[in-house]
């Protein structure tokens, strides 16, 4: 051995005994055949060996959970200067753990490979944290609750799929934008400032928020915002969860209006029915047949009014846009005859003439008989209710594949500002008007179910009303 080789050997021993041996990283040196020639104390501890004799001379393949991956890395090192990556290591007892690997091929002054030096860092805990983080992010991503994370200055840094869907944005579109972009108002930032001030004081905020989507449509959500703080209490970010409560708000509105309208509306026919019953009892005692007949008609009429209002209340919840059931060829004449029987008394009291014109060619429609009777019954009831004198005409005509049913009255008419509200649930021009304000909204739903149309026309107040309904025409079978 030459003097120079001897000096190199001494330097190698010094490096091994001082620098490598005391390193907190696990260090291993292997020859070109992949046999381990040196390991430091950290390596022995990390892999769970008793001393270096147990591993010196063994193949580096023994260190890894995947043999193929280890052999592949050795080949890479022979061709290149180094390799950095993560691997699953195999301890002496057979248990596995994650390590970050930094491997380099050492070459001599002539460029010839001499050995492989590899440094290892145990990243098992870090991998567990990353895995838990991934699980959490996946759970957040698939959550039905809309979730977003904003930085301390209010800029959005994360949104899950439900959040993007709720607000109508594509993935990533909201990133970097201020959260106030989601709020409604000429100065939406003020609403967010108030929320942030509450969070700074209490650490969280929850309540209703008036939001807007990308397409500018508005909705109400119930949200909860929590602040994420560091050890010193400084806010690092905000986590927000929310869900659309527009439908719930609408139900609450309907419930409130229903209670108000029902309590007011049913008082009149119930009182009238009580009065008619009292009249009937007195007339019966006197054996006054004329008054008995009148009282019976009054009682029948008011009970029918109560029944109609109750049916409308129930129908508003049960009539939907789902496919109709029980469809068949329906005779308009039979339905109208039943409706006229019920409305004749009220019309007679007002001296209103009822005219029906249903030719044989326009008698059949295709649909659900009960629904169609509810539809035309509500239209005729409204015509009688809002007509004090004159006449009500009901006609039907064939219009291509449709049967057009037209109900024309000489009543109070419709003022222009009310024309867009007529089909709204619980809408009544005056609270004093009888009924619960559901008739026309139910008519619209029934027509929609039957793929038909309905429209209301009027030349103005006091000039009567025309209601035009189109329903699918029936076939040639008898109805």
C-alpha positions in Angstrom: 0.0 0.0 0.0 1.4 3.4 -1.0 1.8 6.4 1.3 -1.1 8.2 -0.4 -3.4 5.1 0.0 -2.5 5.0 3.6 -3.4 8.6 4.1 -6.8 8.0 2.4 -7.4 5.1 4.6 -6.7 7.1 7.7 -9.0 9.9 6.5 -11.7 7.3 5.8 -11.4 5.9 9.3 -11.6 9.4 10.9 -14.7 10.3 8.8 -16.4 7.0 9.9 -15.5 7.3 13.6 -16.3 11.0 14.0 -18.7 12.4 11.4 -20.6 9.3 10.3 -20.7 7.5 13.6 -22.1 10.5 15.5 -24.6 11.5 12.8 -28.3 11.5 13.9 -29.1 10.3 10.4 -28.7 6.6 9.7 -25.7 6.0 7.4 -24.8 3.0 5.4 -22.0 2.3 3.0 -22.1 -0.5 0.5 -19.7 -1.8 -2.2 -20.4 -2.0 -5.9 -22.0 -5.5 -5.4 -24.5 -4.0 -3.0 -23.0 -5.6 0.1 -23.0 -3.4 3.2 -19.5 -2.5 4.5 -20.4 0.1 7.1 -23.3 1.3 9.3 -23.3 3.9 12.0 -25.0 3.7 15.4 -28.1 5.6 14.2 -28.6 2.9 11.5 -28.3 0.1 14.0 -30.8 1.7 16.2 -33.2 2.6 13.4 -33.3 -1.0 12.0 -33.3 -2.6 15.4 -30.1 -4.6 15.2 -28.0 -5.4 18.3 -24.7 -4.4 16.6 -23.1 -3.8 13.2 -21.9 -7.4 12.9 -25.5 -8.5 12.2 -25.7 -6.5 9.0 -22.2 -6.0 7.7 -21.7 -8.1 4.6 -25.5 -8.5 4.0 -27.0 -7.2 0.7 -28.7 -3.9 0.8 -31.8 -5.6 -0.6 -32.3 -7.0 2.9 -33.2 -3.5 4.2 -36.2 -3.0 2.0 -39.8 -4.2 2.0 -39.8 -4.3 -1.8 -36.8 -6.3 -3.2 -37.5 -5.2 -6.8 -37.4 -1.5 -5.8 -34.1 -1.9 -4.0 -32.4 -3.6 -7.0 -33.8 -0.9 -9.3 -32.2 1.8 -7.1 -28.8 0.1 -7.1 -28.9 0.0 -10.9 -29.8 3.7 -11.0 -26.9 4.6 -8.7 -24.4 2.7 -10.9 -25.4 4.9 -13.8 -25.9 8.2 -12.1 -24.5 10.2 -9.2 -27.3 9.9 -6.7 -30.9 9.1 -5.9 -33.4 10.8 -3.5 -36.8 9.4 -2.5 -39.0 7.6 0.0 -39.0 3.8 0.6 -40.6 1.4 3.0 -37.8 -0.2 5.1 -37.8 -3.6 6.8 -36.5 -3.9 10.4 -34.8 -6.9 11.8 -38.1 -8.0 13.5 -39.9 -7.8 10.2 -41.9 -4.6 10.9 -41.9 -1.8 8.4 -41.3 1.9 8.6 -40.9 4.8 6.2 -37.5 6.4 5.4 -36.4 9.3 3.3 -33.4 8.1 1.3 -30.5 10.1 0.0 -28.0 7.8 -1.9 -24.8 8.7 -3.7 -22.2 6.8 -5.6 -18.7 7.8 -4.5 -16.1 7.9 -7.3 -12.3 8.1 -7.2 -10.2 10.7 -8.9 -10.4 8.8 -12.2 -14.2 8.8 -12.1 -14.5 5.2 -11.3 -17.3 4.2 -8.8 -15.9 3.1 -5.5 -18.9 2.6 -3.1 -22.4 3.8 -2.3 -23.1 6.0 0.7 -26.7 6.3 1.8 -28.3 8.5 4.4 -31.7 7.7 6.0 -34.2 9.7 7.9 -37.1 8.0 9.7 -40.3 9.7 8.4 -42.8 7.2 9.8 -44.5 9.8 12.0 -44.5 12.4 9.2 -46.1 9.8 6.9 -48.8 9.0 9.5 -49.6 12.7 9.8 -49.7 13.1 6.0 -52.0 10.0 5.8 -54.3 11.4 8.4 -54.3 14.7 6.7 -55.1 13.0 3.4 -58.0 11.1 5.0 -59.3 14.4 6.5 -59.1 16.2 3.2 -60.8 13.3 1.4 -63.6 13.4 4.0 -63.9 17.1 3.6 -63.9 16.8 -0.2 -66.8 14.3 -0.3 -68.8 16.0 2.5 -72.3 17.2 1.5 -71.7 20.3 3.6 -70.2 23.2 1.7 -66.7 23.9 3.3 -64.2 26.6 2.5 -61.0 27.8 4.2 -59.9 31.4 4.1 -56.6 33.0 5.1 -56.4 35.5 8.0 -57.0 38.4 5.5 -60.2 36.8 4.2 -59.0 35.3 0.9 -60.3 31.9 0.0 -57.5 29.2 0.0 -59.6 26.0 -0.3 -63.1 25.0 -1.3 -64.6 21.5 -1.4 -66.8 20.1 -4.2 -70.0 20.8 -2.3 -68.9 24.4 -1.9 -68.2 24.8 -5.6 -71.4 23.2 -6.6 -73.5 25.3 -4.2 -72.1 28.5 -5.5 -71.9 27.4 -9.2 -68.1 27.7 -9.5 -65.6 25.4 -11.1 -62.8 23.8 -9.0 -60.2 26.5 -8.2 -62.2 29.5 -9.4 -62.8 30.9 -5.9 -59.2 30.4 -4.8 -57.5 33.8 -4.1 -60.8 35.7 -4.0 -62.1 37.5 -0.9 -64.9 35.5 0.8 -67.1 38.6 0.6 -67.6 37.9 -3.1 -70.2 35.3 -2.0 -72.3 37.8 0.0 -75.3 39.8 -1.3 -75.5 43.6 -1.0 -74.1 46.8 -2.4 -71.3 46.6 0.2 -71.0 42.9 1.0 -67.7 43.5 2.7 -69.4 45.2 5.6 -71.4 42.0 6.4 -68.2 40.0 6.4 -66.4 42.6 8.6 -69.2 42.3 11.2 -68.8 38.5 11.1 -65.0 38.8 11.5 -65.4 41.1 14.5 -67.7 38.6 16.2 -65.1 35.8 15.5 -62.3 37.9 17.0 -64.3 38.3 20.2 -65.9 34.8 20.5 -63.7 32.6 18.3 -66.6 31.6 16.1 -69.8 32.8 14.4 -72.9 31.1 13.2 -76.2 32.3 11.6 -78.0 32.9 8.4 -76.1 34.5 5.4 -77.7 35.9 2.3 -75.5 34.6 -0.5 -75.2 34.9 -4.3 -74.0 32.3 -6.8 -71.8 32.9 -9.8 -74.8 33.4 -12.0 -76.0 36.2 -9.6 -79.0 34.1 -8.3 -79.5 34.5 -4.6 -80.2 32.1 -1.7 -80.1 31.9 2.0 -77.6 29.6 3.8 -76.9 28.7 7.4 -73.2 29.0 8.1 -70.7 28.4 10.9 -67.3 30.0 10.8 -64.5 29.1 13.2 -61.1 30.7 13.6 -57.9 28.6 13.6 -55.3 30.2 16.0 -51.7 29.6 16.8 -50.3 29.2 20.4 -50.2 33.0 20.9 -53.9 33.4 19.9 -53.2 34.9 16.5 -55.7 34.0 13.8 -54.1 31.8 11.1 -57.2 31.0 9.0 -61.0 30.6 9.0 -62.9 27.4 8.4 -66.5 27.9 7.1 -69.3 25.4 6.7 -72.7 26.1 5.2 -75.8 24.6 3.7 -78.6 26.0 1.6 -81.7 26.7 3.7 -83.7 28.4 1.0 -86.2 25.6 0.8 -86.5 25.5 4.6 -87.1 29.2 4.7 -89.8 28.8 2.0 -91.5 26.1 4.0 -91.4 28.3 7.1 -93.0 31.2 5.1 -95.7 28.8 3.7 -96.4 27.5 7.2 -96.7 31.1 8.6 -98.9 32.2 5.7 -101.0 29.0 6.0 -101.7 29.5 9.7 -102.6 33.1 9.1 -104.8 32.5 6.1 -106.5 29.4 7.4 -107.4 31.0 10.7 -108.9 34.0 9.0 -110.5 32.2 6.0 -112.3 29.3 7.7 -114.0 31.6 10.2 -116.5 33.0 7.7 -117.8 29.7 6.2 -117.8 28.0 9.7 -119.9 30.9 11.1 -122.2 30.8 8.1 -122.6 27.0 8.5 -123.4 27.5 12.2 -126.0 30.1 11.3 -127.5 27.9 8.6 -127.7 25.0 11.1 -129.4 27.2 13.7 -131.8 28.3 11.0 -132.5 24.7 10.0 -133.3 23.7 13.6 -135.7 26.6 14.1 -137.4 25.9 10.7 -137.7 22.2 11.5 -139.4 23.1 14.9 -141.8 25.3 13.0 -142.1 22.8 10.1 -141.3 25.7 7.7 -140.4 23.7 4.6 -139.4 26.7 2.5 -136.9 27.9 5.2 -135.7 24.3 5.8 -134.9 24.1 2.1 -133.1 27.4 2.1 -131.1 26.5 5.3 -130.1 23.2 3.8 -128.8 24.9 0.7 -126.9 27.4 2.8 -125.4 24.7 5.0 -124.5 22.6 2.0 -122.9 25.5 0.3 -120.8 26.6 3.3 -119.7 23.0 4.1 -118.6 22.6 0.5 -116.6 25.9 0.8 -114.9 24.5 3.9 -114.2 21.2 2.2 -112.8 23.0 -0.9 -110.4 25.1 1.3 -109.2 22.0 3.2 -108.7 20.2 -0.1 -106.7 23.1 -1.5 -104.5 23.1 1.7 -103.9 19.4 1.3 -103.3 19.6 -2.4 -100.6 22.2 -2.1 -98.5 19.6 -0.4 -99.5 16.5 -2.4 -99.6 17.9 -5.9 -96.1 17.9 -7.4 -94.4 17.8 -10.7 -94.0 14.0 -10.6 -95.5 11.9 -13.3 -99.3 11.8 -12.9 -101.0 8.5 -12.0 -104.4 7.2 -12.9 -104.5 8.9 -16.3 -107.4 8.1 -18.7 -109.8 9.6 -21.2 -111.8 12.1 -19.2 -115.1 13.7 -20.1 -115.1 17.4 -19.5 -118.9 17.5 -19.7 -119.3 15.0 -16.8 -116.8 17.0 -14.7 -118.4 20.4 -15.4 -121.9 19.0 -14.6 -120.7 18.0 -11.2 -119.0 21.5 -10.7 -122.1 23.4 -11.8 -124.2 21.4 -9.3 -122.0 22.7 -6.5 -121.6 26.3 -7.8 -125.2 26.9 -8.9 -126.5 28.0 -5.5 -123.9 30.7 -5.1 -124.4 31.8 -8.7 -128.2 31.9 -8.2 -127.8 34.0 -5.1 -126.0 36.6 -7.2 -128.3 36.2 -10.2 -125.2 35.1 -12.3 -126.0 33.2 -15.5 -123.9 30.1 -16.0 -123.3 29.2 -19.7 -121.6 25.9 -20.7 -120.6 25.1 -24.3 -118.7 21.8 -24.6 -119.2 20.3 -28.1 -118.7 16.5 -28.6 -115.5 17.1 -30.5 -113.9 19.0 -27.6 -115.2 16.8 -24.8 -112.3 14.4 -24.2 -109.0 15.2 -22.5 -106.2 12.9 -21.3 -105.3 13.1 -17.7 -106.2 12.4 -14.1 -109.9 13.0 -13.5 -109.6 14.1 -9.9 -106.9 16.6 -10.7 -108.8 18.0 -13.7 -111.9 18.4 -11.5 -109.9 20.3 -8.9 -108.4 22.5 -11.6 -111.7 23.5 -13.2 -113.5 23.6 -9.9 -111.1 26.2 -8.6 -111.4 28.3 -11.7 -115.2 28.2 -11.6 -115.3 29.0 -7.9 -113.1 32.0 -8.5 -115.3 33.2 -11.3 -118.4 33.0 -9.1 -116.6 34.5 -6.1 -115.4 37.6 -8.0 -118.5 38.2 -10.1 -121.4 40.1 -8.6 -123.6 40.3 -11.7 -123.7 39.2 -15.3 -122.6 35.8 -16.6 -119.9 33.2 -16.6 -119.2 31.3 -19.8 -117.2 28.0 -20.0 -116.3 26.8 -23.5 -114.0 24.1 -24.9 -112.5 23.9 -28.4 -110.0 21.8 -30.2 -106.7 23.5 -30.8 -104.4 21.2 -32.7 -103.4 18.5 -30.2 -104.9 20.4 -27.3 -108.3 21.0 -25.9 -108.6 24.7 -25.0 -110.9 25.4 -22.0 -111.9 29.0 -21.6 -113.7 30.4 -18.5 -114.9 34.0 -19.1 -116.6 36.1 -16.4 -118.0 39.7 -16.0 -116.5 40.1 -12.6 -114.0 42.4 -10.9 -111.2 41.8 -13.3 -107.4 41.9 -12.6 -105.4 45.1 -12.1 -102.0 45.1 -13.9 -99.8 45.1 -10.8 -101.4 41.9 -9.6 -101.1 39.9 -12.9 -97.7 38.5 -12.0 -98.8 37.4 -8.5 -101.9 35.5 -9.3 -100.3 32.0 -9.2 -98.3 32.6 -6.0 -99.2 30.5 -3.0 -101.4 32.3 -0.5 -101.7 35.4 -2.7 -104.9 37.4 -2.1 -105.5 40.9 -3.3 -107.3 41.6 -0.1 -107.1 39.6 3.2 -110.8 40.0 3.5 -111.4 37.9 0.4 -112.6 34.4 1.1 -110.4 31.3 0.5 -106.8 30.6 1.5 -105.2 31.9 -1.7 -104.1 28.5 -3.0 -106.5 27.8 -5.8 -104.6 29.2 -8.7 -101.2 28.0 -7.5 -102.7 24.5 -7.4 -104.2 25.0 -10.9 -100.7 25.9 -12.2 -99.2 22.7 -10.7 -101.9 20.5 -12.1 -101.6 22.0 -15.6 -97.8 21.6 -15.4 -98.2 17.9 -14.4 -100.4 17.4 -17.5 -97.8 19.2 -19.8 -100.5 21.9 -20.5 -100.7 25.6 -20.1 -102.7 28.2 -18.2 -103.0 31.9 -18.5 -105.2 34.7 -17.2 -106.2 37.8 -19.1 -108.1 40.9 -18.1 -108.6 44.4 -19.5 -108.4 45.8 -16.1 -110.4 46.4 -12.9 -114.1 45.8 -13.3 -113.7 44.5 -16.8 -113.9 40.7 -16.1 -111.4 37.9 -16.4 -110.6 35.2 -18.9 -108.8 32.0 -17.8 -107.5 29.9 -20.7 -106.3 26.3 -20.0 -104.9 23.9 -22.6 -104.8 20.2 -21.8 -103.8 17.2 -24.0 -106.5 16.0 -26.3 -108.0 12.6 -25.6 -108.2 9.8 -28.3 -111.2 8.3 -30.0 -112.3 6.1 -27.1 -115.5 7.1 -25.3 -115.0 9.0 -22.1 
